[in-house]
Amino acid sequence: MERTFFEGRQVYSNVTPPPTSTIRVLAEWEHQEAVWLQWPGRWENVYESSFAKMTNVIVQYEKLHILYNNKRIKRQARTAIRNAGGDPDHYNIIWHRIANNNAWMRDNGPMYVVQDGEMRIQNWEFDAWGGGFGNKIRYKKDNRVPIAVGAYLNMPVDKVDIVHERGNLEFNGVDSVILNWSTIGDPNRNPGYTKNQAIADMKTYFGVSRVVLIEGVTEGDLTKGHIDGIARFIDVDTVVVPQCTQASKCKPGDGKDDKVYNDAATAISDAGFKVIREPLEGIASYNDSTFDTDYLNWIVGNGFVIVVGFDNPVTDAAAKARIESYYPGRDVHVIEMLGSWEAGGGAHCHTNDQPAL
């Protein structure tokens, strides 16, 4: 199925929810309407194989909306899906020619909230991760993607004049959000912003009563510490946080990444949540990079979980077993995504889930 966005269909407003509003952000494990992604273009085509494999998993369980920039990229996407054993004309795939700049729709895509019983989109400002990947990264088209999605869905879109990415937001679907202050407080994103402002804004825009701010950036993380690599809710009361081991690049007591993870675990535990430590059991290499096998960047969907694989049969299998225990009743698929991981993310970062009302 093919859809094209024509600007002007949708009312686009800069609105702060009134104090009397009831707002909830659904947890990722709640029922979803669809998953969205932006197909990689010229500069990111190393991800195509993993995108195709993700596509062929997702369509078995729910709708998948694929954004592409031009006919050439769509042809490449269709070929990649076929080469991975899938069908680019699958009834669950909807193609959209919507302009975009990157393949990381988690961060520039819509933020869905249920406000007074109505699903709405919030479009938080996006500036390509505060310039963390260089000042030549373009993002103006990315910043307008939520407007296009809202137009297609006939859903209200509210502009939020704060720079922030959805990859730094982890919700339990009831009353709580966890995020990294090092990201939202980055002066290249929000100069002069304070922790008190961040806490107040989380409560205002997301209707939560508990805001857990962790702090710290792991080695090589140019997003400035997105929470989806540090802490993930697996139910309303339980959060998974990595743990350095002697087999990982980070070491217990190293005062660096180990401290970031331990401090996060402490802050989350102090907020009243059960914390499970997810062991980092190996080191992966890709091109000239080495990194820990951190499996937290998973995406949860209707009956499935997609997990970043590191082409290490031992650690991949162990992680799969653990994640199956975190999400009983869901099929866990491990997809090798070393190219994505070297660039700074994985399955969760590439996708944007649309909850069902």
C-alpha atoms as a printed R data frame, in Angstrom:
    type eleno elety resid chain resno      x       y      z
1   ATOM     1    CA   MET     A     1  0.000   0.000  0.000
2   ATOM     2    CA   GLU     A     2  1.285   3.479 -0.867
3   ATOM     3    CA   ARG     A     3  0.637   6.779  0.895
4   ATOM     4    CA   THR     A     4  2.009  10.244  0.144
5   ATOM     5    CA   PHE     A     5  1.867  13.149  2.588
6   ATOM     6    CA   PHE     A     6  0.523  16.482  1.383
7   ATOM     7    CA   GLU     A     7  1.286  19.338  3.748
8   ATOM     8    CA   GLY     A     8 -1.717  21.254  4.983
9   ATOM     9    CA   ARG     A     9 -4.114  18.436  5.917
10  ATOM    10    CA   GLN     A    10 -3.434  18.661  9.605
11  ATOM    11    CA   VAL     A    11 -3.837  21.292 12.301
12  ATOM    12    CA   TYR     A    12 -0.442  21.818 13.918
13  ATOM    13    CA   SER     A    13 -0.553  23.586 17.253
14  ATOM    14    CA   ASN     A    14  1.867  24.743 19.905
15  ATOM    15    CA   VAL     A    15 -0.098  23.707 22.959
16  ATOM    16    CA   THR     A    16  0.628  23.026 26.612
17  ATOM    17    CA   PRO     A    17 -1.928  20.551 27.999
18  ATOM    18    CA   PRO     A    18 -4.355  22.309 30.360
19  ATOM    19    CA   PRO     A    19 -3.896  21.480 34.066
20  ATOM    20    CA   THR     A    20 -7.224  19.629 34.115
21  ATOM    21    CA   SER     A    21 -6.183  17.173 31.390
22  ATOM    22    CA   THR     A    22 -5.675  13.506 32.083
23  ATOM    23    CA   ILE     A    23 -2.649  12.250 30.157
24  ATOM    24    CA   ARG     A    24 -1.095   8.818 29.887
25  ATOM    25    CA   VAL     A    25  1.736   7.378 27.839
26  ATOM    26    CA   LEU     A    26  1.159   3.708 27.141
27  ATOM    27    CA   ALA     A    27  3.910   1.225 27.937
28  ATOM    28    CA   GLU     A    28  5.539  -0.453 24.963
29  ATOM    29    CA   TRP     A    29  4.235  -3.870 25.975
30  ATOM    30    CA   GLU     A    30  0.628  -2.660 25.677
31  ATOM    31    CA   HIS     A    31 -1.244  -3.344 22.441
32  ATOM    32    CA   GLN     A    32  0.109  -1.507 19.411
33  ATOM    33    CA   GLU     A    33 -1.557  -0.299 16.259
34  ATOM    34    CA   ALA     A    34  1.657  -0.371 14.225
35  ATOM    35    CA   VAL     A    35  5.398   0.167 14.069
36  ATOM    36    CA   TRP     A    36  6.973   2.928 11.946
37  ATOM    37    CA   LEU     A    37 10.474   3.301 10.557
38  ATOM    38    CA   GLN     A    38 12.427   5.524  8.173
39  ATOM    39    CA   TRP     A    39 14.256   3.435  5.592
40  ATOM    40    CA   PRO     A    40 17.985   4.210  5.470
41  ATOM    41    CA   GLY     A    41 19.177   6.344  2.612
42  ATOM    42    CA   ARG     A    42 22.452   6.997  0.867
43  ATOM    43    CA   TRP     A    43 24.610   7.566  3.941
44  ATOM    44    CA   GLU     A    44 23.097   4.800  6.075
45  ATOM    45    CA   ASN     A    45 22.558   1.921  3.674
46  ATOM    46    CA   VAL     A    46 24.801  -0.332  5.790
47  ATOM    47    CA   TYR     A    47 21.649  -0.835  7.907
48  ATOM    48    CA   GLU     A    48 19.534  -2.158  5.033
49  ATOM    49    CA   SER     A    49 20.039  -5.840  5.779
50  ATOM    50    CA   SER     A    50 19.009  -5.493  9.415
51  ATOM    51    CA   PHE     A    51 16.054  -3.264  8.446
52  ATOM    52    CA   ALA     A    52 14.885  -5.934  6.029
53  ATOM    53    CA   LYS     A    53 15.148  -8.620  8.698
54  ATOM    54    CA   MET     A    54 13.263  -6.427 11.184
55  ATOM    55    CA   THR     A    55 10.598  -5.794  8.546
56  ATOM    56    CA   ASN     A    56 10.110  -9.494  7.945
57  ATOM    57    CA   VAL     A    57  9.642 -10.103 11.666
58  ATOM    58    CA   ILE     A    58  7.334  -7.185 12.428
59  ATOM    59    CA   VAL     A    59  4.851  -7.891  9.624
60  ATOM    60    CA   GLN     A    60  4.178 -11.322 11.101
61  ATOM    61    CA   TYR     A    61  2.627  -9.605 14.128
62  ATOM    62    CA   GLU     A    62  1.355  -6.122 13.214
63  ATOM    63    CA   LYS     A    63  1.301  -3.325 10.648
64  ATOM    64    CA   LEU     A    64  4.553  -1.693  9.582
65  ATOM    65    CA   HIS     A    65  4.711   1.798  8.079
66  ATOM    66    CA   ILE     A    66  7.875   2.451  6.064
67  ATOM    67    CA   LEU     A    67  8.924   6.002  5.214
68  ATOM    68    CA   TYR     A    68 11.205   6.535  2.233
69  ATOM    69    CA   ASN     A    69 12.671   9.607  0.574
70  ATOM    70    CA   ASN     A    70 12.486   8.760 -3.116
71  ATOM    71    CA   LYS     A    71 11.767   5.995 -5.622
72  ATOM    72    CA   ARG     A    72 15.380   4.820 -5.631
73  ATOM    73    CA   ILE     A    73 15.363   4.205 -1.874
74  ATOM    74    CA   LYS     A    74 12.033   2.418 -2.130
75  ATOM    75    CA   ARG     A    75 13.425   0.130 -4.846
76  ATOM    76    CA   GLN     A    76 16.452  -0.617 -2.683
77  ATOM    77    CA   ALA     A    77 14.190  -1.318  0.299
78  ATOM    78    CA   ARG     A    78 12.008  -3.709 -1.688
79  ATOM    79    CA   THR     A    79 15.078  -5.546 -2.958
80  ATOM    80    CA   ALA     A    80 16.544  -5.826  0.547
81  ATOM    81    CA   ILE     A    81 13.271  -7.227  1.898
82  ATOM    82    CA   ARG     A    82 13.143  -9.823 -0.870
83  ATOM    83    CA   ASN     A    83 16.781 -10.748 -0.354
84  ATOM    84    CA   ALA     A    84 15.992 -11.374  3.317
85  ATOM    85    CA   GLY     A    85 13.212 -13.764  2.324
86  ATOM    86    CA   GLY     A    86 10.303 -11.380  2.743
87  ATOM    87    CA   ASP     A    87  7.536  -9.849  0.635
88  ATOM    88    CA   PRO     A    88  7.663  -6.059  0.093
89  ATOM    89    CA   ASP     A    89  3.977  -6.231 -0.921
90  ATOM    90    CA   HIS     A    90  2.964  -7.908  2.346
91  ATOM    91    CA   TYR     A    91 -0.514  -6.790  3.415
92  ATOM    92    CA   ASN     A    92  0.907  -5.418  6.692
93  ATOM    93    CA   ILE     A    93  3.375  -3.037  4.981
94  ATOM    94    CA   ILE     A    94  2.282   0.528  4.196
95  ATOM    95    CA   TRP     A    95  4.755   2.591  2.182
96  ATOM    96    CA   HIS     A    96  4.930   6.387  2.611
97  ATOM    97    CA   ARG     A    97  6.934   8.835  0.540
98  ATOM    98    CA   ILE     A    98  7.689  11.256  3.377
99  ATOM    99    CA   ALA     A    99 10.883  13.303  3.418
100 ATOM   100    CA   ASN     A   100 13.307  12.461  6.219
101 ATOM   101    CA   ASN     A   101 17.001  12.777  6.995
102 ATOM   102    CA   ASN     A   102 17.919   9.699  9.024
103 ATOM   103    CA   ALA     A   103 17.099   6.101  9.892
104 ATOM   104    CA   TRP     A   104 16.509   6.657 13.626
105 ATOM   105    CA   MET     A   105 12.778   7.304 13.863
106 ATOM   106    CA   ARG     A   106 12.631   6.613 17.585
107 ATOM   107    CA   ASP     A   107 14.164  10.023 18.148
108 ATOM   108    CA   ASN     A   108 12.611  12.360 15.598
109 ATOM   109    CA   GLY     A   109  9.279  10.559 15.221
110 ATOM   110    CA   PRO     A   110  5.991  11.054 17.043
111 ATOM   111    CA   MET     A   111  5.541  10.940 20.797
112 ATOM   112    CA   TYR     A   112  2.082   9.431 21.325
113 ATOM   113    CA   VAL     A   113 -0.024  10.338 24.362
114 ATOM   114    CA   VAL     A   114 -3.611   9.646 25.358
115 ATOM   115    CA   GLN     A   115 -5.031  12.968 26.505
116 ATOM   116    CA   ASP     A   116 -8.580  13.084 27.853
117 ATOM   117    CA   GLY     A   117 -9.336   9.815 26.087
118 ATOM   118    CA   GLU     A   118 -7.975  10.945 22.693
119 ATOM   119    CA   MET     A   119 -4.734   9.797 21.090
120 ATOM   120    CA   ARG     A   120 -2.526  12.762 20.201
121 ATOM   121    CA   ILE     A   121  0.971  13.260 18.839
122 ATOM   122    CA   GLN     A   122  3.519  15.478 20.523
123 ATOM   123    CA   ASN     A   123  6.278  16.792 18.268
124 ATOM   124    CA   TRP     A   124  9.225  17.585 20.511
125 ATOM   125    CA   GLU     A   125 12.001  19.545 18.851
126 ATOM   126    CA   PHE     A   126 14.769  17.506 17.239
127 ATOM   127    CA   ASP     A   127 18.225  18.933 16.437
128 ATOM   128    CA   ALA     A   128 20.176  15.785 15.498
129 ATOM   129    CA   TRP     A   129 21.213  14.857 19.033
130 ATOM   130    CA   GLY     A   130 22.550  18.258 20.005
131 ATOM   131    CA   GLY     A   131 25.080  18.056 17.194
132 ATOM   132    CA   GLY     A   132 26.745  15.094 18.882
133 ATOM   133    CA   PHE     A   133 27.467  13.412 15.545
134 ATOM   134    CA   GLY     A   134 28.798  16.584 13.905
135 ATOM   135    CA   ASN     A   135 27.300  19.834 12.737
136 ATOM   136    CA   LYS     A   136 26.827  18.596  9.161
137 ATOM   137    CA   ILE     A   137 24.016  16.200 10.091
138 ATOM   138    CA   ARG     A   138 20.794  17.523  8.590
139 ATOM   139    CA   TYR     A   139 17.551  17.264 10.531
140 ATOM   140    CA   LYS     A   140 14.968  19.789  9.298
141 ATOM   141    CA   LYS     A   141 12.983  17.125  7.440
142 ATOM   142    CA   ASP     A   142 13.159  14.828 10.470
143 ATOM   143    CA   ASN     A   143 11.658  17.540 12.617
144 ATOM   144    CA   ARG     A   144  8.561  17.579 10.418
145 ATOM   145    CA   VAL     A   145  7.984  13.823 10.266
146 ATOM   146    CA   PRO     A   146  5.502  13.809 13.205
147 ATOM   147    CA   ILE     A   147  3.380  16.366 11.330
148 ATOM   148    CA   ALA     A   148  3.237  14.092  8.291
149 ATOM   149    CA   VAL     A   149  2.397  11.062 10.421
150 ATOM   150    CA   GLY     A   150 -0.334  13.016 12.190
151 ATOM   151    CA   ALA     A   151 -1.778  14.048  8.836
152 ATOM   152    CA   TYR     A   152 -1.921  10.467  7.639
153 ATOM   153    CA   LEU     A   153 -3.466   9.256 10.894
154 ATOM   154    CA   ASN     A   154 -5.814  12.256 11.123
155 ATOM   155    CA   MET     A   155 -4.418  12.770 14.616
156 ATOM   156    CA   PRO     A   156 -3.843  16.125 16.387
157 ATOM   157    CA   VAL     A   157 -0.197  17.190 16.568
158 ATOM   158    CA   ASP     A   158  1.013  19.416 19.405
159 ATOM   159    CA   LYS     A   159  4.360  21.181 19.110
160 ATOM   160    CA   VAL     A   160  6.599  21.091 22.184
161 ATOM   161    CA   ASP     A   161  9.388  23.668 22.190
162 ATOM   162    CA   ILE     A   162 11.882  21.481 24.058
163 ATOM   163    CA   VAL     A   163 14.623  19.515 22.316
164 ATOM   164    CA   HIS     A   164 14.363  15.877 23.318
165 ATOM   165    CA   GLU     A   165 14.292  12.416 21.812
166 ATOM   166    CA   ARG     A   166 11.928   9.551 22.555
167 ATOM   167    CA   GLY     A   167 14.921   7.242 22.952
168 ATOM   168    CA   ASN     A   168 15.546   9.007 26.247
169 ATOM   169    CA   LEU     A   169 12.091   8.266 27.644
170 ATOM   170    CA   GLU     A   170 11.155   5.012 29.386
171 ATOM   171    CA   PHE     A   171  7.566   4.692 30.679
172 ATOM   172    CA   ASN     A   172  5.845   2.085 32.822
173 ATOM   173    CA   GLY     A   173  2.443   2.991 31.362
174 ATOM   174    CA   VAL     A   174  0.990   3.959 34.736
175 ATOM   175    CA   ASP     A   175  2.658   6.794 36.592
176 ATOM   176    CA   SER     A   176  6.398   6.894 35.922
177 ATOM   177    CA   VAL     A   177  9.071   7.924 33.457
178 ATOM   178    CA   ILE     A   178 12.835   7.375 33.603
179 ATOM   179    CA   LEU     A   179 15.157   9.606 31.600
180 ATOM   180    CA   ASN     A   180 18.765  10.733 31.541
181 ATOM   181    CA   TRP     A   181 19.418  14.305 32.620
182 ATOM   182    CA   SER     A   182 22.680  14.241 30.649
183 ATOM   183    CA   THR     A   183 20.594  14.125 27.461
184 ATOM   184    CA   ILE     A   184 17.735  16.552 28.042
185 ATOM   185    CA   GLY     A   185 19.975  18.862 30.089
186 ATOM   186    CA   ASP     A   186 22.617  18.995 27.357
187 ATOM   187    CA   PRO     A   187 23.284  22.735 26.725
188 ATOM   188    CA   ASN     A   188 23.531  22.009 23.004
189 ATOM   189    CA   ARG     A   189 19.913  20.892 23.188
190 ATOM   190    CA   ASN     A   190 18.336  23.077 25.864
191 ATOM   191    CA   PRO     A   191 20.646  25.859 27.102
192 ATOM   192    CA   GLY     A   192 19.765  27.087 30.584
193 ATOM   193    CA   TYR     A   193 17.343  24.233 31.210
194 ATOM   194    CA   THR     A   194 17.186  22.984 34.826
195 ATOM   195    CA   LYS     A   195 16.361  19.680 36.484
196 ATOM   196    CA   ASN     A   196 13.325  21.239 38.156
197 ATOM   197    CA   GLN     A   197 12.060  22.362 34.756
198 ATOM   198    CA   ALA     A   198 12.613  18.897 33.332
199 ATOM   199    CA   ILE     A   199 10.694  17.241 36.156
200 ATOM   200    CA   ALA     A   200  7.826  19.720 35.826
201 ATOM   201    CA   ASP     A   201  7.707  19.278 32.039
202 ATOM   202    CA   MET     A   202  7.605  15.482 32.307
203 ATOM   203    CA   LYS     A   203  4.631  15.744 34.646
204 ATOM   204    CA   THR     A   204  2.879  18.322 32.471
205 ATOM   205    CA   TYR     A   205  3.298  16.658 29.093
206 ATOM   206    CA   PHE     A   206  3.131  13.005 30.124
207 ATOM   207    CA   GLY     A   207  0.851  13.013 33.163
208 ATOM   208    CA   VAL     A   208  3.321  11.086 35.325
209 ATOM   209    CA   SER     A   209  3.740  11.535 39.057
210 ATOM   210    CA   ARG     A   210  7.169   9.869 39.360
211 ATOM   211    CA   VAL     A   211 10.093  11.231 37.378
212 ATOM   212    CA   VAL     A   212 13.369   9.369 37.812
213 ATOM   213    CA   LEU     A   213 16.362  11.353 36.547
214 ATOM   214    CA   ILE     A   214 19.540   9.371 36.128
215 ATOM   215    CA   GLU     A   215 22.781  10.998 35.030
216 ATOM   216    CA   GLY     A   216 25.896   9.957 33.121
217 ATOM   217    CA   VAL     A   217 27.138   9.096 29.646
218 ATOM   218    CA   THR     A   218 28.813   5.800 28.773
219 ATOM   219    CA   GLU     A   219 31.954   5.707 26.676
220 ATOM   220    CA   GLY     A   220 31.362   6.537 23.014
221 ATOM   221    CA   ASP     A   221 27.655   7.382 23.412
222 ATOM   222    CA   LEU     A   222 27.221  10.459 21.215
223 ATOM   223    CA   THR     A   223 23.521  10.733 22.125
224 ATOM   224    CA   LYS     A   224 24.674  11.830 25.596
225 ATOM   225    CA   GLY     A   225 23.177   8.816 27.318
226 ATOM   226    CA   HIS     A   226 19.814   7.795 25.885
227 ATOM   227    CA   ILE     A   227 17.966   5.811 28.514
228 ATOM   228    CA   ASP     A   228 17.119   2.943 26.131
229 ATOM   229    CA   GLY     A   229 20.680   1.681 26.493
230 ATOM   230    CA   ILE     A   230 20.764   2.086 30.280
231 ATOM   231    CA   ALA     A   231 17.385   1.251 31.824
232 ATOM   232    CA   ARG     A   232 14.270  -0.504 30.465
233 ATOM   233    CA   PHE     A   233 10.961  -1.201 32.149
234 ATOM   234    CA   ILE     A   234  9.794  -4.790 31.660
235 ATOM   235    CA   ASP     A   235  6.649  -4.326 33.740
236 ATOM   236    CA   VAL     A   236  5.170  -1.538 35.840
237 ATOM   237    CA   ASP     A   237  7.448  -2.240 38.802
238 ATOM   238    CA   THR     A   238 10.632  -3.735 37.307
239 ATOM   239    CA   VAL     A   239 13.561  -2.152 35.460
240 ATOM   240    CA   VAL     A   240 16.534  -3.838 33.774
241 ATOM   241    CA   VAL     A   241 19.949  -2.116 34.013
242 ATOM   242    CA   PRO     A   242 23.277  -3.384 32.573
243 ATOM   243    CA   GLN     A   243 26.059  -4.678 34.796
244 ATOM   244    CA   CYS     A   244 29.723  -4.685 33.864
245 ATOM   245    CA   THR     A   245 31.564  -8.004 34.275
246 ATOM   246    CA   GLN     A   246 35.129  -9.209 33.904
247 ATOM   247    CA   ALA     A   247 34.154 -10.397 30.400
248 ATOM   248    CA   SER     A   248 33.028  -6.950 29.246
249 ATOM   249    CA   LYS     A   249 34.945  -3.929 28.032
250 ATOM   250    CA   CYS     A   250 33.719  -1.961 31.025
251 ATOM   251    CA   LYS     A   251 34.939  -3.424 34.299
252 ATOM   252    CA   PRO     A   252 33.410  -3.543 37.777
253 ATOM   253    CA   GLY     A   253 34.676  -0.564 39.719
254 ATOM   254    CA   ASP     A   254 36.146   1.215 36.681
255 ATOM   255    CA   GLY     A   255 34.592   4.508 37.745
256 ATOM   256    CA   LYS     A   256 33.325   5.056 34.200
257 ATOM   257    CA   ASP     A   257 30.571   3.026 32.551
258 ATOM   258    CA   ASP     A   258 30.263   0.861 35.646
259 ATOM   259    CA   LYS     A   259 29.526   3.975 37.671
260 ATOM   260    CA   VAL     A   260 26.876   5.146 35.192
261 ATOM   261    CA   TYR     A   261 25.073   1.807 35.413
262 ATOM   262    CA   ASN     A   262 25.426   1.433 39.181
263 ATOM   263    CA   ASP     A   263 24.288   5.002 39.829
264 ATOM   264    CA   ALA     A   264 21.283   4.438 37.560
265 ATOM   265    CA   ALA     A   265 20.393   1.205 39.358
266 ATOM   266    CA   THR     A   266 20.625   2.972 42.721
267 ATOM   267    CA   ALA     A   267 18.471   5.926 41.641
268 ATOM   268    CA   ILE     A   268 15.835   3.638 40.156
269 ATOM   269    CA   SER     A   269 15.822   1.380 43.212
270 ATOM   270    CA   ASP     A   270 15.559   4.405 45.503
271 ATOM   271    CA   ALA     A   271 12.495   5.488 43.512
272 ATOM   272    CA   GLY     A   272 10.790   2.250 44.562
273 ATOM   273    CA   PHE     A   273 11.366  -0.065 41.606
274 ATOM   274    CA   LYS     A   274 12.788  -3.562 41.503
275 ATOM   275    CA   VAL     A   275 16.032  -3.585 39.520
276 ATOM   276    CA   ILE     A   276 17.374  -6.559 37.563
277 ATOM   277    CA   ARG     A   277 20.992  -6.322 36.465
278 ATOM   278    CA   GLU     A   278 21.580  -7.491 32.901
279 ATOM   279    CA   PRO     A   279 25.153  -8.824 32.625
280 ATOM   280    CA   LEU     A   280 27.414  -7.558 29.868
281 ATOM   281    CA   GLU     A   281 29.004 -10.878 28.985
282 ATOM   282    CA   GLY     A   282 31.211 -10.100 26.041
283 ATOM   283    CA   ILE     A   283 32.932  -7.652 23.712
284 ATOM   284    CA   ALA     A   284 31.959  -7.232 20.069
285 ATOM   285    CA   SER     A   285 34.073  -5.841 17.235
286 ATOM   286    CA   TYR     A   286 32.990  -4.173 14.026
287 ATOM   287    CA   ASN     A   287 35.295  -2.352 11.634
288 ATOM   288    CA   ASP     A   288 37.706  -0.567 13.957
289 ATOM   289    CA   SER     A   289 35.279  -0.361 16.901
290 ATOM   290    CA   THR     A   290 34.862  -2.532 19.973
291 ATOM   291    CA   PHE     A   291 31.936  -2.360 22.372
292 ATOM   292    CA   ASP     A   292 30.133  -4.302 25.062
293 ATOM   293    CA   THR     A   293 27.334  -6.689 24.129
294 ATOM   294    CA   ASP     A   294 24.556  -4.522 25.596
295 ATOM   295    CA   TYR     A   295 21.232  -6.113 24.614
296 ATOM   296    CA   LEU     A   296 18.924  -3.513 26.181
297 ATOM   297    CA   ASN     A   297 18.054  -1.731 22.947
298 ATOM   298    CA   TRP     A   298 15.182  -4.094 22.189
299 ATOM   299    CA   ILE     A   299 11.784  -3.235 20.718
300 ATOM   300    CA   VAL     A   300  8.623  -4.786 22.166
301 ATOM   301    CA   GLY     A   301  5.636  -5.404 19.891
302 ATOM   302    CA   ASN     A   302  2.430  -7.401 19.700
303 ATOM   303    CA   GLY     A   303  3.668 -10.850 20.635
304 ATOM   304    CA   PHE     A   304  7.335 -10.278 19.805
305 ATOM   305    CA   VAL     A   305 10.586  -8.689 20.914
306 ATOM   306    CA   ILE     A   306 13.415  -7.791 18.518
307 ATOM   307    CA   VAL     A   307 16.851  -7.719 20.122
308 ATOM   308    CA   VAL     A   308 20.142  -6.401 18.753
309 ATOM   309    CA   GLY     A   309 22.485  -9.305 18.018
310 ATOM   310    CA   PHE     A   310 26.275  -9.037 18.154
311 ATOM   311    CA   ASP     A   311 27.160 -12.033 15.950
312 ATOM   312    CA   ASN     A   312 28.312 -13.880 19.056
313 ATOM   313    CA   PRO     A   313 26.391 -17.168 19.333
314 ATOM   314    CA   VAL     A   314 27.145 -17.600 23.038
315 ATOM   315    CA   THR     A   315 26.162 -14.159 24.316
316 ATOM   316    CA   ASP     A   316 23.315 -13.819 21.783
317 ATOM   317    CA   ALA     A   317 21.764 -17.093 22.969
318 ATOM   318    CA   ALA     A   318 22.188 -16.223 26.634
319 ATOM   319    CA   ALA     A   319 20.607 -12.811 26.121
320 ATOM   320    CA   LYS     A   320 17.714 -14.340 24.178
321 ATOM   321    CA   ALA     A   321 16.968 -16.678 27.081
322 ATOM   322    CA   ARG     A   322 17.052 -13.841 29.591
323 ATOM   323    CA   ILE     A   323 14.800 -11.603 27.519
324 ATOM   324    CA   GLU     A   324 12.328 -14.455 27.035
325 ATOM   325    CA   SER     A   325 12.092 -14.559 30.825
326 ATOM   326    CA   TYR     A   326 11.481 -10.790 30.906
327 ATOM   327    CA   TYR     A   327  8.656 -11.041 28.356
328 ATOM   328    CA   PRO     A   328  6.991 -14.452 28.771
329 ATOM   329    CA   GLY     A   329  4.601 -15.280 25.961
330 ATOM   330    CA   ARG     A   330  6.438 -13.189 23.378
331 ATOM   331    CA   ASP     A   331  8.663 -14.522 20.609
332 ATOM   332    CA   VAL     A   332 12.203 -13.144 20.926
333 ATOM   333    CA   HIS     A   333 14.090 -12.533 17.668
334 ATOM   334    CA   VAL     A   334 17.808 -11.706 17.727
335 ATOM   335    CA   ILE     A   335 18.979  -9.796 14.652
336 ATOM   336    CA   GLU     A   336 22.638  -8.996 14.048
337 ATOM   337    CA   MET     A   337 22.931  -5.192 13.903
338 ATOM   338    CA   LEU     A   338 26.629  -4.432 14.313
339 ATOM   339    CA   GLY     A   339 26.545  -1.637 11.750
340 ATOM   340    CA   SER     A   340 23.785   0.115 13.647
341 ATOM   341    CA   TRP     A   341 25.476  -0.427 16.991
342 ATOM   342    CA   GLU     A   342 28.723   1.087 15.765
343 ATOM   343    CA   ALA     A   343 26.707   4.141 14.694
344 ATOM   344    CA   GLY     A   344 25.115   4.473 18.128
345 ATOM   345    CA   GLY     A   345 21.948   2.408 18.433
346 ATOM   346    CA   GLY     A   346 19.857  -0.601 17.564
347 ATOM   347    CA   ALA     A   347 16.365  -1.982 17.027
348 ATOM   348    CA   HIS     A   348 14.666   0.344 19.496
349 ATOM   349    CA   CYS     A   349 16.406   3.424 18.100
350 ATOM   350    CA   HIS     A   350 15.403   2.625 14.513
351 ATOM   351    CA   THR     A   351 11.707   2.022 15.205
352 ATOM   352    CA   ASN     A   352  8.791   4.094 16.485
353 ATOM   353    CA   ASP     A   353  5.825   2.189 17.883
354 ATOM   354    CA   GLN     A   354  2.279   3.539 17.561
355 ATOM   355    CA   PRO     A   355  0.130   2.422 20.496
356 ATOM   356    CA   ALA     A   356 -3.492   1.389 20.066
357 ATOM   357    CA   LEU     A   357 -6.148   3.324 21.938
